[in-house]
Amino acid sequence: MLRSRRPPSPAAVDSRIHVTIPRDAGRRRNGLVVHRSRTLRPDQITLRLSIPVTAPSRTLADLRRILPQPQYAAALREAEFLGLAIAKSLHPDATRSELEARFLRLCRRHRLPRPEVNVRIEGLVVDFLWPAQHLVVELDGWASHRVRSAFEADRERDRRLKLLGYDVVRFTWRQLAEPESAAATVRRLLRDQ
C-alpha cells in the first residue's frame, strides 16, 4: 500500500520488517521491529501466502496513526486500486491517483456538489460523474496519456459517452493548477444541465 513511483535513496531504505502481534504473544527476532498490541483481534488477521498478516483495514488504521496525511491518503488510494476490503470508517474517497484526489479537494474547497468517483457507465469507468446532470469529468495526467493509443482510446470513450447522453470535460494537471477556473467551468456546466 505504500508504493512509491521513485526508488528510494539508499539512505532512506529501512530494511527492517515491522510486525504487529497480540501483546502477550511472540518474542524478539533479528531484523524485525515488533509492535505489541492490546487491540489486535483475530478477525483483523488474514493469511497472505500462508503468512498471518493484518487485514487491510487494520493495516490502514495503523498507518493512519503514524503517517503524514498525504502518505496515508496515497496508501488508502492504493488499497482501493488493488480492490482490498476496506472498512467504511476509514472514509475511502475512491480516488486512484493524486490528480483525482486533487480534483476531489477542489470540489470540496469550491463547494461543488460531490461527484460519484470512479463509477461504471455501460462498461466504462469514468473518473467523476454527476448523474443527474449527465456530466463526466475525466482527468488526464501526462504519464498515462502521452502515447497515441491513449489519445485514441480517450476520443473513443468520449464518443461512446456522448452517444449515451453524457457531456465529458477533461482537465490536466496544469489546468487544475488554476483551481478557480476549473471550479467555475464545472459549476457552469452543472448549472446549465
C-alpha atoms as a printed R data frame, in Angstrom:
    type eleno elety resid chain resno       x       y       z
1   ATOM     1    CA   MET     A     1   0.000   0.000   0.000
2   ATOM     2    CA   LEU     A     2   2.988   2.307   0.428
3   ATOM     3    CA   ARG     A     3   4.003   2.151  -3.198
4   ATOM     4    CA   SER     A     4   6.436   4.776  -4.415
5   ATOM     5    CA   ARG     A     5   6.943   5.882  -8.012
6   ATOM     6    CA   ARG     A     6  10.575   6.727  -7.358
7   ATOM     7    CA   PRO     A     7  13.149   4.314  -5.990
8   ATOM     8    CA   PRO     A     8  14.192   5.410  -2.502
9   ATOM     9    CA   SER     A     9  17.686   6.643  -1.861
10  ATOM    10    CA   PRO     A    10  19.908   4.044  -0.150
11  ATOM    11    CA   ALA     A    11  19.991   6.211   2.986
12  ATOM    12    CA   ALA     A    12  16.184   6.237   3.156
13  ATOM    13    CA   VAL     A    13  15.743   2.470   2.912
14  ATOM    14    CA   ASP     A    14  14.635   0.868   6.165
15  ATOM    15    CA   SER     A    15  15.181  -2.841   5.633
16  ATOM    16    CA   ARG     A    16  13.553  -3.770   8.923
17  ATOM    17    CA   ILE     A    17  10.202  -5.522   8.823
18  ATOM    18    CA   HIS     A    18   7.503  -4.237  11.150
19  ATOM    19    CA   VAL     A    19   5.112  -6.766  12.669
20  ATOM    20    CA   THR     A    20   2.157  -6.307  14.979
21  ATOM    21    CA   ILE     A    21   1.350  -9.097  17.397
22  ATOM    22    CA   PRO     A    22  -1.001  -9.541  20.338
23  ATOM    23    CA   ARG     A    23   0.511  -8.104  23.496
24  ATOM    24    CA   ASP     A    24   1.184 -11.452  25.139
25  ATOM    25    CA   ALA     A    25   2.466 -13.328  22.065
26  ATOM    26    CA   GLY     A    26   5.781 -13.874  20.357
27  ATOM    27    CA   ARG     A    27   9.326 -12.971  21.082
28  ATOM    28    CA   ARG     A    28  12.019 -10.753  19.613
29  ATOM    29    CA   ARG     A    29  13.680 -11.710  16.349
30  ATOM    30    CA   ASN     A    30  16.585 -10.169  14.493
31  ATOM    31    CA   GLY     A    31  15.549  -7.905  11.612
32  ATOM    32    CA   LEU     A    32  12.014  -7.419  12.944
33  ATOM    33    CA   VAL     A    33  10.512  -4.451  14.714
34  ATOM    34    CA   VAL     A    34   7.810  -5.922  16.936
35  ATOM    35    CA   HIS     A    35   4.775  -3.850  17.874
36  ATOM    36    CA   ARG     A    36   2.699  -5.362  20.675
37  ATOM    37    CA   SER     A    37  -0.976  -4.507  20.522
38  ATOM    38    CA   ARG     A    38  -3.715  -4.720  23.118
39  ATOM    39    CA   THR     A    39  -6.388  -4.222  20.449
40  ATOM    40    CA   LEU     A    40  -5.385  -6.739  17.749
41  ATOM    41    CA   ARG     A    41  -8.294  -9.147  17.329
42  ATOM    42    CA   PRO     A    42  -8.357 -12.452  15.421
43  ATOM    43    CA   ASP     A    43 -10.790 -11.011  12.853
44  ATOM    44    CA   GLN     A    44  -8.143  -8.377  11.977
45  ATOM    45    CA   ILE     A    45  -5.695 -11.048  10.843
46  ATOM    46    CA   THR     A    46  -5.680 -12.756   7.473
47  ATOM    47    CA   LEU     A    47  -3.296 -15.005   5.559
48  ATOM    48    CA   ARG     A    48  -1.146 -13.876   2.647
49  ATOM    49    CA   LEU     A    49   0.994 -16.613   1.088
50  ATOM    50    CA   SER     A    50   0.304 -18.666   4.256
51  ATOM    51    CA   ILE     A    51   1.756 -15.900   6.444
52  ATOM    52    CA   PRO     A    52  -0.509 -14.248   9.041
53  ATOM    53    CA   VAL     A    53  -0.758 -10.512   8.331
54  ATOM    54    CA   THR     A    54  -3.033  -7.737   9.494
55  ATOM    55    CA   ALA     A    55  -6.126  -7.302   7.326
56  ATOM    56    CA   PRO     A    56  -6.108  -4.253   5.011
57  ATOM    57    CA   SER     A    57  -8.454  -2.214   7.224
58  ATOM    58    CA   ARG     A    58  -6.313  -2.836  10.310
59  ATOM    59    CA   THR     A    59  -3.143  -2.015   8.386
60  ATOM    60    CA   LEU     A    60  -4.679   1.253   7.183
61  ATOM    61    CA   ALA     A    61  -5.897   2.098  10.691
62  ATOM    62    CA   ASP     A    62  -2.345   1.595  11.978
63  ATOM    63    CA   LEU     A    63  -0.859   3.649   9.127
64  ATOM    64    CA   ARG     A    64  -3.354   6.450   9.736
65  ATOM    65    CA   ARG     A    65  -1.855   6.961  13.212
66  ATOM    66    CA   ILE     A    66   1.775   7.173  12.082
67  ATOM    67    CA   LEU     A    67   1.871   8.589   8.536
68  ATOM    68    CA   PRO     A    68   1.511  12.180   7.403
69  ATOM    69    CA   GLN     A    69  -1.940  12.687   5.832
70  ATOM    70    CA   PRO     A    70  -0.771  12.773   2.182
71  ATOM    71    CA   GLN     A    71   1.089   9.467   2.576
72  ATOM    72    CA   TYR     A    72  -1.893   7.892   4.333
73  ATOM    73    CA   ALA     A    73  -4.216   9.100   1.546
74  ATOM    74    CA   ALA     A    74  -1.872   7.575  -1.046
75  ATOM    75    CA   ALA     A    75  -1.859   4.242   0.832
76  ATOM    76    CA   LEU     A    76  -5.656   4.338   1.025
77  ATOM    77    CA   ARG     A    77  -5.936   5.010  -2.731
78  ATOM    78    CA   GLU     A    78  -3.528   2.162  -3.468
79  ATOM    79    CA   ALA     A    79  -5.583  -0.226  -1.296
80  ATOM    80    CA   GLU     A    80  -8.734   0.818  -3.161
81  ATOM    81    CA   PHE     A    81  -6.990   0.429  -6.523
82  ATOM    82    CA   LEU     A    82  -5.912  -3.095  -5.515
83  ATOM    83    CA   GLY     A    83  -9.542  -3.908  -4.636
84  ATOM    84    CA   LEU     A    84  -8.777  -4.656  -0.988
85  ATOM    85    CA   ALA     A    85 -11.637  -4.800   1.520
86  ATOM    86    CA   ILE     A    86 -11.618  -1.517   3.445
87  ATOM    87    CA   ALA     A    87 -13.836  -0.555   6.378
88  ATOM    88    CA   LYS     A    88 -16.187   2.369   5.718
89  ATOM    89    CA   SER     A    89 -14.902   4.023   8.876
90  ATOM    90    CA   LEU     A    90 -11.626   4.758   7.071
91  ATOM    91    CA   HIS     A    91 -13.550   7.096   4.727
92  ATOM    92    CA   PRO     A    92 -12.110   5.975   1.427
93  ATOM    93    CA   ASP     A    93 -12.662   8.603  -1.245
94  ATOM    94    CA   ALA     A    94 -12.371   6.095  -4.133
95  ATOM    95    CA   THR     A    95  -9.711   8.122  -5.956
96  ATOM    96    CA   ARG     A    96  -6.988   6.227  -7.771
97  ATOM    97    CA   SER     A    97  -4.357   8.909  -8.209
98  ATOM    98    CA   GLU     A    98  -3.034  12.129  -6.720
99  ATOM    99    CA   LEU     A    99  -4.596  14.019  -9.649
100 ATOM   100    CA   GLU     A   100  -8.028  12.592  -8.789
101 ATOM   101    CA   ALA     A   101  -7.535  13.382  -5.089
102 ATOM   102    CA   ARG     A   102  -6.596  16.959  -6.022
103 ATOM   103    CA   PHE     A   103  -9.756  17.339  -8.103
104 ATOM   104    CA   LEU     A   104 -11.932  15.997  -5.274
105 ATOM   105    CA   ARG     A   105 -10.317  18.514  -2.875
106 ATOM   106    CA   LEU     A   106 -11.035  21.228  -5.447
107 ATOM   107    CA   CYS     A   107 -14.713  20.211  -5.444
108 ATOM   108    CA   ARG     A   108 -14.865  20.406  -1.641
109 ATOM   109    CA   ARG     A   109 -12.948  23.686  -1.416
110 ATOM   110    CA   HIS     A   110 -15.173  25.372  -4.026
111 ATOM   111    CA   ARG     A   111 -18.364  23.858  -2.622
112 ATOM   112    CA   LEU     A   112 -19.262  21.968  -5.769
113 ATOM   113    CA   PRO     A   113 -21.744  19.123  -5.380
114 ATOM   114    CA   ARG     A   114 -19.870  15.921  -4.539
115 ATOM   115    CA   PRO     A   115 -19.478  13.738  -7.628
116 ATOM   116    CA   GLU     A   116 -19.512   9.972  -7.756
117 ATOM   117    CA   VAL     A   117 -15.916   8.763  -8.085
118 ATOM   118    CA   ASN     A   118 -14.635   6.071 -10.463
119 ATOM   119    CA   VAL     A   119 -18.019   4.670 -11.402
120 ATOM   120    CA   ARG     A   120 -19.082   2.499 -14.323
121 ATOM   121    CA   ILE     A   121 -21.248   3.691 -17.181
122 ATOM   122    CA   GLU     A   122 -22.010   0.951 -19.708
123 ATOM   123    CA   GLY     A   123 -18.708  -0.824 -19.028
124 ATOM   124    CA   LEU     A   124 -16.595   2.364 -18.953
125 ATOM   125    CA   VAL     A   125 -15.094   3.583 -15.683
126 ATOM   126    CA   VAL     A   126 -15.274   7.377 -15.526
127 ATOM   127    CA   ASP     A   127 -13.255   9.470 -13.099
128 ATOM   128    CA   PHE     A   128 -16.091  11.705 -11.828
129 ATOM   129    CA   LEU     A   129 -19.811  11.697 -12.513
130 ATOM   130    CA   TRP     A   130 -22.721  13.940 -11.642
131 ATOM   131    CA   PRO     A   131 -25.512  11.557 -12.711
132 ATOM   132    CA   ALA     A   132 -28.457  13.983 -12.534
133 ATOM   133    CA   GLN     A   133 -26.690  16.406 -14.861
134 ATOM   134    CA   HIS     A   134 -25.144  13.691 -17.076
135 ATOM   135    CA   LEU     A   135 -21.757  15.337 -16.588
136 ATOM   136    CA   VAL     A   136 -18.491  13.392 -16.618
137 ATOM   137    CA   VAL     A   137 -15.104  14.846 -15.670
138 ATOM   138    CA   GLU     A   138 -12.027  12.966 -16.840
139 ATOM   139    CA   LEU     A   139  -8.522  13.813 -15.646
140 ATOM   140    CA   ASP     A   140  -5.556  13.404 -17.937
141 ATOM   141    CA   GLY     A   141  -2.118  13.039 -16.450
142 ATOM   142    CA   TRP     A   142   0.732  13.231 -18.959
143 ATOM   143    CA   ALA     A   143   2.337   9.971 -17.785
144 ATOM   144    CA   SER     A   144  -0.618   7.807 -18.814
145 ATOM   145    CA   HIS     A   145  -1.903   9.869 -21.757
146 ATOM   146    CA   ARG     A   146   1.215  10.739 -23.757
147 ATOM   147    CA   VAL     A   147   1.006   7.909 -26.300
148 ATOM   148    CA   ARG     A   148  -1.140   7.742 -29.416
149 ATOM   149    CA   SER     A   149  -3.118   4.697 -28.245
150 ATOM   150    CA   ALA     A   150  -4.201   6.513 -25.063
151 ATOM   151    CA   PHE     A   151  -5.174   9.572 -27.100
152 ATOM   152    CA   GLU     A   152  -7.268   7.421 -29.451
153 ATOM   153    CA   ALA     A   153  -8.849   5.450 -26.582
154 ATOM   154    CA   ASP     A   154  -9.872   8.694 -24.834
155 ATOM   155    CA   ARG     A   155 -11.559  10.000 -28.004
156 ATOM   156    CA   GLU     A   156 -13.433   6.694 -28.382
157 ATOM   157    CA   ARG     A   157 -14.578   6.870 -24.727
158 ATOM   158    CA   ASP     A   158 -15.773  10.449 -25.198
159 ATOM   159    CA   ARG     A   159 -17.715   9.441 -28.329
160 ATOM   160    CA   ARG     A   160 -19.379   6.492 -26.565
161 ATOM   161    CA   LEU     A   161 -20.287   8.626 -23.555
162 ATOM   162    CA   LYS     A   162 -21.739  11.346 -25.817
163 ATOM   163    CA   LEU     A   163 -23.914   8.740 -27.538
164 ATOM   164    CA   LEU     A   164 -25.156   7.711 -24.081
165 ATOM   165    CA   GLY     A   165 -26.146  11.326 -23.363
166 ATOM   166    CA   TYR     A   166 -23.190  12.431 -21.207
167 ATOM   167    CA   ASP     A   167 -21.140  15.595 -21.551
168 ATOM   168    CA   VAL     A   168 -17.441  14.983 -20.947
169 ATOM   169    CA   VAL     A   169 -14.965  17.643 -19.854
170 ATOM   170    CA   ARG     A   170 -11.279  16.892 -19.403
171 ATOM   171    CA   PHE     A   171  -8.739  18.573 -17.113
172 ATOM   172    CA   THR     A   172  -4.960  18.215 -16.963
173 ATOM   173    CA   TRP     A   173  -2.519  18.826 -14.095
174 ATOM   174    CA   ARG     A   174  -1.765  22.295 -15.480
175 ATOM   175    CA   GLN     A   175  -5.428  23.187 -15.755
176 ATOM   176    CA   LEU     A   176  -6.024  22.153 -12.145
177 ATOM   177    CA   ALA     A   177  -3.164  24.466 -11.171
178 ATOM   178    CA   GLU     A   178  -5.780  27.201 -11.764
179 ATOM   179    CA   PRO     A   179  -8.458  25.817  -9.427
180 ATOM   180    CA   GLU     A   180 -10.783  28.844  -9.642
181 ATOM   181    CA   SER     A   181 -11.045  28.450 -13.411
182 ATOM   182    CA   ALA     A   182 -11.614  24.677 -13.219
183 ATOM   183    CA   ALA     A   183 -14.250  25.093 -10.476
184 ATOM   184    CA   ALA     A   184 -16.020  27.842 -12.458
185 ATOM   185    CA   THR     A   185 -16.136  25.577 -15.514
186 ATOM   186    CA   VAL     A   186 -17.648  22.665 -13.571
187 ATOM   187    CA   ARG     A   187 -20.098  24.948 -11.745
188 ATOM   188    CA   ARG     A   188 -21.329  26.425 -15.016
189 ATOM   189    CA   LEU     A   189 -21.686  23.007 -16.657
190 ATOM   190    CA   LEU     A   190 -23.650  21.716 -13.649
191 ATOM   191    CA   ARG     A   191 -25.929  24.766 -13.707
192 ATOM   192    CA   ASP     A   192 -26.507  24.605 -17.484
193 ATOM   193    CA   GLN     A   193 -27.596  20.961 -17.475
